[in-house]
Amino acid sequence: MAGRINDDDVKAVRDAVPIDAVVSEYLQLRNAGGGNLKGLCPFHDEKSPSFQVSPSKGFYHCFGCQAGGDTLDFIMKIDHLSFSEAVERLAGQAGITLRYEEGGYTAGTSGRGERIRLVEAHKAAALFYAEQLGGAEAEIGRRFLAERGFDQAAAEHFGVGYSPAGWDHLTRFLRGKGFSDKELILSGLAQDSRSGKPIDRFRGRLMWPIRDISGEVVGFGARKLRDDDNGPKYLNTPETAIYKKSQVLYGIDLAKKEIAKTSRAVVVEGYTDVMACHLAGVTTAIATCGTAFGGDHIKILRRLLMDNATAEVIFTFDGDAAGQKAALRAFEDDQKFAAETSITIAPGGMDPCDLRLAQGDAAVSGLVDSRTPLFEFALRHIVGRHNLENPAGRAAALAEAAPVVASIKDLSIQHESAVQLAGMLGILDEQFVVKRVAQLARWARERGNQPQQGRGGGRAPQEAPTAQPPAADRGGPALNLRSPAHRTERELLKLALQRPALVSPAFDAYGMDEFTAPPYAAVRQAIQDAGGAAQATEDYLVRVREAAPNDTVRAMVTELAVEAIHAKTVDEVYAGVQLVQVRLRAVDRRVLEIQGALTRLSPQAPPEQHAAVQQELWVLQQYGQRLRNRGAEGL
């Protein structure tokens, strides 16, 4: 077994891969001021960004769910990796060769994390399949692609490959690369046979590598090519430790930057549709992998779209019954978006791939531009199920459609949609429909079950960012930012973590009891245990986090290291004010304690005891006055 990764190598990995570069592979980041970046937290569901990244500190922190840490912590949490697996993942990206403490350099595989090994197996398999596409046996696959308008360059761009028809071509190849039979089974690339030996899962098929949002190959989609293949038309990788079909979107690795840039995503139904869209210039196209578009897919897109005012998701579906059913399923999830959602259906029941082949690239981009709001599509579908030629049919359609319109939070759009519904139903008295919808909306609010709204036809109002992150008030009475003392202590600790040179060496002389909030006192102790602010070197924040006694204090350290300092100009003057305020409050508290002690002191107490207490009181009062008069110079 490989041993513990060398500490210097771990530090090298941390330093080599900027945290903002890593995080931006998973979500869109925008300027948050003060050198920080912000985005929608990938670890909990939110509409306003409370997730912040500090590139200069190398940390992230979510002020909503309290997740936080450095680059390695982020990779561990988002991809469910162990510490060593996260180090190995980033080391591979940075081209750093890791050393292991027990046994020195380890080139073998026995100590590698299972998840990393499965990703490496898929990477090797993708290269193998891509190479096979050029062979004689794969001519049927190349013909399949050519018939759909895809040349060799398109195949290479998307990594399309071919799995040989034999029983164990890939299995033998990966064994030669050092992968065990167990790893091949766990990866889903091989399966057990009747003989007990692993055989290839994919044989004689056209292969699409499925990548996660970070660009790692985690699975494959395989298309049947021959009539004698008795398997399904499309065969996907089974659920594995790295592949969950409800959590991957085909093409997301290629589309994510353009999705973030344009705040638009186009959801299509298949691999060839994604290829056709991208080649036609619609480079925001993505597709699900053998499952319906659902909640986990929405979470991925929301992190890229940032739920801003112009965000849009466009679904393209076939015009047949199955396509219409898929569109209505998407409408059911529509309210989970804070984005416009639209639908577009190609003429003649064609999908984007067929449309591109028949009418060219311009027709594909035109298809996307001719979208209809998904909300309107759903209403028309509901109304279309009823006979509007008689009063009973119109009444039934109204009864079914009105609650849908009533679910819209935005009252102006709710009113407009009610008027539109009246037109669809042929009801001349628009106000009758408007009043009915308003009545249903009021009843829903009174029952407390108003649906969450955030789509085209009823966008939820964006939550205004608070002046202070929600995390600030957690911990009950122990931490209250309405307290001036706690606010000042928080600012001083932020300075000690983010700008230690401004508060050194004075800060290191402050006692734990000068911080009245227990969480802040614990952070102060961690700073001391890490060597103090005056000893702030490159790995200062890492040392402070390691010195924290538990995850709660560690999270607070990260939070304070990332949160913006509340000053237009962060300089020695501002730092001095915080130092003085914290010290002065501590002095005033001690003065009150001594005055109380003096009051309680018995008249029969020895005179020297009275004198000692009065002397301490006098010294503190003089010190307090000096601080008030001279500020930081009086420290």
Beta strands, then each sheet from edge to edge (+ up, - down):
strand 1: 30-33
strand 2: 36-39
strand 3: 51-54
strand 4: 59-62
strand 5: 68-70
strand 6: 99-100
strand 7: 104-105
strand 8: 161-163
strand 9: 190-192
strand 10: 198-200
strand 11: 205-211
strand 12: 217-224
strand 13: 234-236
strand 14: 264-268
strand 15: 285-287
strand 16: 312-317
strand 17: 340-345
strand 18: 372-373
sheet 1: 1+ 2- 3+ 4- 5+
sheet 2: 6+ 7-
sheet 3: 8+ 11- 12+ 13-
sheet 4: 9+ 10-
sheet 5: 15+ 14+ 16+ 17+ 18-
end
